[in-house]
Amino acid sequence: MSQLNSLLGDESIDLNAHAANWRDAITIAGNLLESSGAITPAYTQAMIESLEVNGPYIVVAPGFAFAHARPSEAVKRTAISWVRLETPVAFGHGTNDPVNLVVALAAQDDKAHTQSMKELAKLLGKKDTRAKLDTVATADEL
């Protein structure tokens, strides 16, 4: 998980987030990236619009959404945010709802986007690892 660790700062982690719906969940993840200086608000809006246009394709595993949008000028540096929801929310996916973990990726180019997706999929594909990630209490544990 080395590349992911380098892209995830402590300021971009919320392990006890409260969201009323999927828009709130993506907004929380985007706000963390905005606060860290990685993106502008336009990127958060692009992530929401992508889901509105394309449907819940970002819900790639049970309980897990990988929020992202196309690389753009709204991305100042490649980074990720990690949001664990206190109460899961529905994204509209037939088999993987509800979602309790939202990871947002802001990538400056397609290579960074693809590599991060691969690493995250490998990590979350392990049931024991996923279970640990769902219970970590601090950013250091994560």
JOBELKA-V83210 format. One record per run of one state. SS is the DSSP state (H for helix, E for strand, - for the rest). FROM is the first residue (numbers start at 1). TO is the last residue. Records with the same first field share a line. If there is no record, write none. Layout:
SS = FROM-TO ; FROM-TO
This chain:
- = 1-1 ; 8-9 ; 18-21 ; 36-38 ; 40-40 ; 55-58 ; 62-63 ; 69-74 ; 76-78 ; 90-98 ; 107-109 ; 125-126 ; 134-142
H = 2-7 ; 10-12 ; 22-35 ; 41-54 ; 110-124 ; 127-133
E = 13-17 ; 39-39 ; 59-61 ; 64-68 ; 75-75 ; 79-89 ; 99-106
